[in-house]
Amino acid sequence: MDPVIVVGAGPVGLALSLSLARLGVPSVVLDDTTGPEPVRPARTAVLREDTAGYVARLGCAATLASAGTRWTAWRTVRRRRLIERVEFGPGGLWTSGADDAPASPVHLPQHALTCALRAALEGEELARIVGGGRLTELEQDADGVSAHTRGPGGTWWRGSYLVGCDGPRSTVRKLLEIRFPGRTSVERHAVAAIRAELPWPGEALLHRAPGRHGGAEVCARPLPDGVWRLDWLLPPGRDLVTPDALVARIRDSLAGWAAEPAPSADAEDAPQPPRGRGQARPVPPYELLDTGVHTVHQRLARRWRHGRAFLAGDAAHLLGALGTQGLDEGLRDAENLAWKLALAWHHGASETLLDSYQAERRGAVAARLRAADQALPRLRDGGAGRLRRAVPGAARGHATLLTDGHLGRGPLGAPPVHACSPLAPAPAHTAATPVGTLPGAPVADVPVTAADGSVVPLRERLGRGLLLVLVAPGTGVWEPRHWRSAGLMPRLTGAAEGLPLATEVLVAEEYPGAAAHTVLLVRPDGHLVTAMSGVRPAELYACADAVRGGAFGGAAHQPPAGGGDAAGGDGVAGGSPGAECVVDPVGTSVFHSERD
């Protein structure tokens, strides 16, 4: 069978190709660039707990540890008053007492992430990168996709499927005639990477109303070796950010942070003692490494699947306002799509399975954009100031909302819950028992014991197939040769062998909210399918069959008639845990205003 064609060699395209290779699927990555990604210290990525784990499983754990940093705390300040401080435990683990809160994000330069993914891909026999050619034509039929590239070595490429990971100006999206509606320049930020000693080493900062050249908001996030990325929210408009203006912002921010902070968070709007005219605050020494201007757009492709062609990453969506992370969502696209394409490549696939990518991922991103669109008027445009004057303590609520986006909490940041997925089993097919994770949500990363006796985090076993996790307190003190043949294990192993998808059996001492002898069925991308009490082979089979979208060998994959915006197929979403399912019909914008 022909390989999968991946268009674009950014982090999303490379991660997708790596995932396919690990699942035994060959791929060709078409890269229209002529060299490695330029080193830009001011262009960084913030990876949440789930996406950092995904990147680590692809072979980049060493890069995350060496080139990235986990924050020890996050603080939100208004003027010189501390509004909120969130502490992380050793290794970036959450210690605030919220059971569903994520670990500290991993912050690293994007070029380091791209180089690590490319190096890992070059060691895969089933994947190769072809550079220098630009995609110009794309044709589909019932058996595959043909893509033509122009340039040195330009030729026709034949693939079983094609995925456009080629960025905001995606050629794949244009050739498929898929519209990309949304809004332009929702936010603009001046960005600088500096090396300096700040008063809170290892802690990230969101500073609102810092004063003088700091503007409305500035964010400081640490990197290794004393490097910091600073982002200043710019006022609306297209005024140029001159070098002198940017240096003034840096100096003013550093001087303000070097001053002794106010001790109390109670009088957030209390007036500050005035400085005498002409009294300049000293500026700590710093080294300027890189600068830039980052513009945030909000756009969402109308379709993410057209026959055998798919969109992922920035080709499918643009977001980034209020701390949301577009690369995070792109990596989730890759992880969601990879195992579905692998099933299709090895066994054939139903339309339900292939359509579920758009339903789950487009729906999740639509919910994220909708949350940002609803929050922006409250936090910008003067709305926050009016509410703060009218409602005591409102500033703390707004600070928490902003923190959610940066730390991966709530509607702006939490990993998606695919509660209404087309792959969810019908209620009649399973007698589900409640646990601390909702069906469709990412599983908790508890320690599990594998068949060889090794104890590893649960998420380290993702990506290889289904997981069956038996909650069995006390098994940790037994040798594997004992518990593999005791209690429920023989029956559970037999049930796993009868499932229609490759399945690994694991044992956990405990799982949040789960009673002893609870069995969890987990998808390859880490989302919980169901939890049930005891071993129920017939119900497990029905749930596994639902995960693969029903019987393989469904209808032939024909491109929909009428071009890229054919009706139907748009997704349903679960945003944050416990969120309602929201239908986003074709033609309905998730924004207050929409422009093509």
N, C-alpha and C positions, 0 to 999 in steps of 0.2 A: 504494500500500500504506500502511496506517496506521502512524503513528510508534511508536517504542518509548516506553513509559511508564516513567519512573524516579521512584520514590517516595523522597523524601528529598533535601535539598539540602546535605548535608554534603560533605566532601572526596571521598568515594567516589562518591556520586551525581553530583556535578559533573564529576569526572574521567571517569566512564563516559559521560555525555552529551557531553562534549567529544570523547572518542575516537570516538563514533559519528558526530558531525558531521564530523570529519576524514575519515571513511570513507564519507561521503555518505548517512548514515542520519539521518532526522529523529527528534527526541525531544522529549518534554514532561516537565519536571521538576516534580513536585507537591511543593510546599514548605508544610508546615503551620505554619511560623514566620511572624512578622509583621515581621521586620526583620533587619538584618545580625547576624552572630555577635558577641556581646559581646567587648570587648577584655579578655583575661585573660592577662597576661604569664606567669602560672604554669602555663598550659595550653599545652604545647609539643609539637612532633612531631619525632621523630628519623627521618629518611629514609635508608635504605641507598643504596648506589651505584645499584642498578637502579631503585628507586622514585624517587630524585631525578632520574635520567635520564628516566624516564617523565613526571614532572611538568614537567621542562624542555621536553620535546617537545610538551607541551600548550600551550606559550606562557607558562610561568611562570619561565623562567630568570632574568629580572631580579629577581623577588621572592626566589628562592633566594639570589641573590648579595647583595641589599641587606638583607633581613630575616633571613637565615640566616647561619650560620657553620660552617665546617669546622674541626675540631679539629686542632691541630698535634701533639698527642700524647694518649695515654691512660695514666694511671698508677693502679695499684692499691696501696693502702697498708693495712697492718694495724697498729693502734695508731700508732706513729710510724715504722714500718719500711717501706721501699719493697719491695714484693713483685714488681712487674712494671711496666715502662714500655715502651709501644709508641709508636714515633715514626712520624709520617706525613711524607711529603715535600712539596714545594711543591704547592699546590693540593689538599692532602689525599690525595695518592697514597701508597700503602703502600710502606714501605721496609724491612720486617722480613726480606725475603728469601724469604717464602712465596709461591709463584707463584699460589696460588689465593685469597690473602687479599684482602678488599675494600678499597676506598678509605675514607677517613674519612667517617662519616655527615655529613649536613647537619642542623643543629639550628635550628629556627625556631618562632616562635609559631604555634599552629594557626589563630588568627583571620587571620593574614597569609596563610597558605596558602589558606584558604577564600575570602578576599576576592579573591585573585589568580585562583583558578579561576573564581569567579563573574564577574569582569570579563572574563576570556577567553571565557566562555560567552555573555555578553551581546553579544559581537561576532560570533557565529555565526548565520547566517540559518536554519540547519536545527535550531536548538534554542531553546527558550524556557522560562522559569521561571514557574510559576503559583503564587502564594502565597495563604495564608489559608484554604485548604480542607483538611479532614481526611478521609482515606480511611475509608470506612465499609463498602463492599461491593465484592466482587470476583467476577466471573463469567468463565468460560472456555468456548470452543467450539473447533471444529477450525480456525477461521480467525483467531482473535485473542482478546483479553482486553478486558473492559469493567470499568471502575473508577468507583465513585461517590464523590464528595467532598461533605462537608457543611460549610456555612459560607458566608461572603460569596461569591457567585458559584458555589456548589456545583452540580455537574452530573455527568452521566455522561461519561466519557472512553473513547474506543475506541483500542486499540493493537494492534499486531501481536504484541508481547511486553511483559512487565512485569517490572521488576527492583526488588525491595525493598531499598533502601539506607537504611532508616529506623531504624537504631540498635538497641540492645539490647532495647527494648520493642516491637519491630517489629510494626506492625499487619498488614503483609503476611504475616508468618510466622504470626500468630494466625489470620488469615482462611483461610490454607491448611491450618490445623490441623497444623502441623509442630512436633514437640516440640523442646525446647531444653535437653537435659540437661547436667549438669556440676556444678561446685562454686562456692560463694559465698564471698567474702572470703578468697581464698587468701593474699593479702598486702594490707596497708594501708600507705600512705605519707602522712606529712605533707609538704606541698609549700610552698615559698616562692620568690618571685622577688625578688631584691635587686640593687641596683647597688653594687658594691664593687670594690676592688682586691685580688685574691687573689695568693698568691706565685707562681703558675704561669699567667700570662695565656695564654689560648688553648688550654690543656690541660684535659681533663676528668679527673675524679678519682672513684674508688670507694674510700671509706675505711671499712674494717671495724673494729669495736670501737674507735671513736674516744674513748670514755670519757664519763663524766658524763652530760649530757643528750643526747649524740649517739646513744645507744641502740646497737643492734647494727650499724648500717650507715648511711652517708650518701653520697649521690652528688651531685657538683657538676658541672654542664655549662654551658659558656659560651654566651652569646648576643652579638649585636653591642652596641656602645655600653656596654661594661662591665657588662652585665646577666648574672646567673647564675641558673639554676634549681637549687634544692637540694631533694633528696628524702631524707627520713629513714624508714627501715624501722621501722614501729611494731610493738610486741609484739602477739601474738594477743589478741583481745577487741574490745569495742566502746566502750572508754573514750573520752570526748570529748577532743579536743585543744584545750585552752583557749588563748586568745591569749597569756597569760603563759607557758604551757609552750612554745609555739612560739617566742616571743621568746628564751626561755632556751636552746632548741636552737640558734637562730641565733647568739647571742652566744658560746655555748660552742664551737661549731664554728669560728667565725671566730677566736676567741682561740687555739684549738689550732693552726689552720693558720698563724697569724702567728708562732708559735714556730719556732725553728730546727729543721728536720727532722733526724732521725738519719741519719748518712752511709751506713750499711751495711744491706743487705738480708739479711745472713746470719743474724743472731740475731733472727729475727722475734719470738720470744716472750721475749726478754730483758727482765728487769724494768727499769722506768723509774725514774730517780732521783726520790724523793718531793719534792714541794713542801711548804714549811712550812705549817702550819695557818693559814688565813686569807689566804694569799698568792693573790691573784686575778690571773689573766693579763689583760693589757690587751686590749680589744676594738677592732679597727680600725673606722673609721667606715664606715657603710653606710646605704643608703636602702631601706626595705622597700616594695616595689611591689605585691605580691599574695600571697595565701596560699590554701591549700585542703587538702583531704584526698582522696587518690586511693585507691580501693578496686579491687583486681584480682580479677576473677572468671574462671573457666575454664569455658566452655560451648561446645558444638558442635551446630549444628542437625542433626537426623537426615537431612534431605534439603535439597539446595540447588536442586533443580529439581523443579517440579510442573507438568507440561505446558508451557505457554508462560510460566510465571512462575518467576522465579529469586530467590535471596537473595544478597546480597553485603555485605561489611563486617561491622559489629557485629551486623547482623541475622542473620548466619550463624555468627559465632564471636566469642568473647571470650577474650582472652589478654593477657599483659602481665607475668607473673611473671618474675623473674630477668633483666630487661632486654629481654625480647622486646617487639616493637612491633606492637600491633593495627592501627594505621593503615597500616603497611607492608603487612600482609597484605591489608587492604581494597583498597589501590591495586593490588596484584597480582591481586586478584579482578577489578577493573575492566578491567585490561589484558588479562587472559586471556579475559574474556567478550566484550569489545567486538568483536574481529575475528571471533569466531564468530557473534555476532548479525548483524554486517554481511554475512557470507556468506549467512546464512539470509535476511536481508531482501532482498538483491539477487538471489539465485539459488535460494533454497530450501536446505534442509539435511537431511542424514540424521540419524536419531536418534543415531547414534554421535557426530557432531560436537557436538550439543547436550548429550548426556550426558557428554562429555569434560570439560566445565567442572566438574561435580561431582566426577568421578573425580580430576581433577588437583588442583583447589584444595582440596576437602574433605580429600583424602588428605594433601596437604602440611601443612595446618593441624593435622590429627590427629597427624601425626608430630611437629610442633612442640610440641603440648600433651603428647604422650606423653613427649617428652624433658624438658620442664619438670616433669612429674609425677614422673618418676624421679629428677630431680636435687634436688627440693625437700627430701626427707627427709635427704639428705646435707649440704645447705647450711644448713638450718634445723633446728629441733627438737633442737638439741644434738648432732646427728650429726657435724657438722664438728669440734666441740671434742673429742669422744671420739677421732675418727680422728687429729686433729692431735697429741694426746698420745701416741698409739700408733705413728704412722708419721712419721718425720722428713721434713720437706719437704712434708707433705700440704697445708699451708696454701697453698703455691704452686699445687698442682693445683686446689684449690677456687677460688682467685683466677682461674686461667685459665678455669675453667668459667663463672664469673660474667662475666668479660670477654667470652667468646664471645657471650653474649646481647646485650650492649651494643654490640659492634662488628660484629655480623653474621657470626659465624664458627660453624662446627660445627653440631650438631643444633639448638641453640637459636636460631641466627641466620642461617645461610647461606641464600642463595636456594635454592628447591626444585629438585630434579632430577626431571623427569617421565619416569623411565626406563621405567615400566610403563604409560604413557599408552595409552588406546585409539587414539590417533592415531599411535602409533609404527609405522613400516613393519615388515612381517614380515621376518625375517632372509632369507627366500628371495628377497625383492624387491630386495635391495641387497647389494653386495659392499663393505661398509663398511671403511674404513681408519682406524686409531686416530689421534687427534690429542690435544692437551692438554685438550680439553673432552669430557666424556662425552656421548653421545647423550641428549637430554632436559635437559641443563644449560644455563644461560645462556652465551652466547658471550662470549669476551674482547673488550674494546673496543679493537681494534686500528685504526690508521689505514687507510682504504680510499680508493680512487680511483673516482669515479663516472664515468658516460658523458660528462659535460660537462667532465671534467678536474679537478673540484674534489676536494680531499683532505679528508675529514671523519672523525670517529670512527665506527666501525661502528654503534654504537647510535643515532646520530642518524638513521639510515635506517630504523629499525624502525617498525612500525605501519602501513606502507603496503601490505604484501603480503609474499610470500616474497622472500628474498634469496638469490642465488647468488653466492658469493664464491670467486674463483679466486686461489689462492696462486701468485704469479708473481714471484720475486725479480728485481730489475733493471728492472722496468717503470717505476719512479719517474723514471728519467732519460729516458724516451721521451715524446714528445708523444702525446696521446690518438689523434690521427689515424693514428699509426703502430701502436700496440699494439692498437687496436680491430680492425684487419684482419690481425693477425699471430698466428701460433701457434694456440692453442686458442680464441681469442676468437670467431672466426666460428661455429665449431661450438657453443660454449657459448651464444652469443646465439641461435642457431637453436633449441637445446634449450629455452631459456627461453621463447621465443615459442610453443612447442608444449605448455607446461605448462597444466594446467587452472585455475591461479590466476595472478593478476597477479604478475609476478616482475621484480625489478630485478637486473641483473648488476653486480657490483663486483669490484675487483681489490685484493689486499693484497700488499704486499712480503713479509710473513711472518705466520705465525700460530703460536702455541705448539704445538709438537709436530708440526707439519704439514710434509711434504716439498713440494718444488716440484711444481706441477701438481695439487695437491690441490684439490678442489671441495667447498665447504661449502654445505649447504642449511639455511637458517635460517627459523624461523617468524616471523610478524609480531610476536610478543611476545618475540623474542630467544632462544628456546630452540633448540638445535641439533637438527635432524632427523637428519642423517647427514653423513658425510664420505666421499668416495670419490676414488680416484686416477683422474685424467683425466675426460673428458666421456663420460657413459654416458646417452644420452637416454632409453632405455627404463626404466632404473632410476630416473632422476630423475623421470620421469612417475609411476612406481609410488609413490615416496615422497611426491610432491606430492598424489597422489590419496589416500594414507593421511592426510595432514595435514587434508584437507577432510572426512575421515570417509567416504570412498567417494563413489559417484555421488550427485549432488544429486537432490532430488525423492524422498526416501525416504518411509517411512510417515508418514501424517498425524500431526500433533502433538495427540494426545489426552491429556487429564489421566488419570493412572493411576487405576484403579478402587480403591475402598476408602479414599479419603481421603489425607491428606498423608503417612502413614507406610507407604505400600505397599512391599512387600518389593522388594529389588533396587536396583541403581544406586548403592550406596555405593562409595567410591573406594578406589583403591590409591595408595600414596604413595611418593615418594622424598624423604627429608628432606634431609640434607646430601649433598654430592657423594660418589658411590660407595655410598650407602646401599642396603640391601636393600629390595625392595618389600614393604610391609606391608599386608595386607588387613584392613580394619576392617568386619566384617559388620554389618548392621543389628541393633541390639540389644546390641552389644558396646561397652562403655564404654572410652574411652581413659584413664579416670581410675581411681584406686584405689577411689574411692567416687563414687556418682552420686545426684543428687537432681534432680527436675524443678523 
